[in-house]
Amino acid sequence: MFNELLPGVGMVGGFQVVEDLSMTEPGEPYEVRRSWKERLFSRPWRPMRATRTLVPQVPSRKVILFGQKIIAHPSVVKEIKRQLAG
């Protein structure tokens, strides 16, 4: 019933499960080489800085229990459903 009304909402074990894409956390930072175009035409102008650091967002493994609702990232919800089914 909930899947028809709202995408990302379902029932598991009597709990309403809400999938939230914003439940992420910072991953391991890594450096990327900057192109000459980026080095010369970006602000603030720092052409000698050859690399920049990127921090990817990875799915959070945390699960929030709020009354009869479970809020988690969709990959975590998929894993919970798989473990309960098998």
C-alpha positions, 0 to 999 in steps of 0.5 A: 500500500505505501509503495503505491502512494509514496516511492521510497516508503515500504513496510518491513516487520511492522515498521514503516521503512523510509528510504532517504538518499540524503543519508550519506557521510564523507568518504576517503578524500583523494586528490585530482590533478587540475587542468590548465584551464581550471588553473588559469581561469578559476577564482581565486587565481592560484595557477601553481596549485596543481591538484585539488582534494575531493571528498566523495559522499558514501552511503551512511550505514546508520539507521534511524528508528523514529517511533514506528519508522525506520529511516535509512539509505536505500542501499541499507534498506535493500540489505535489510530486506535481503537479510530478512527475506533469506 
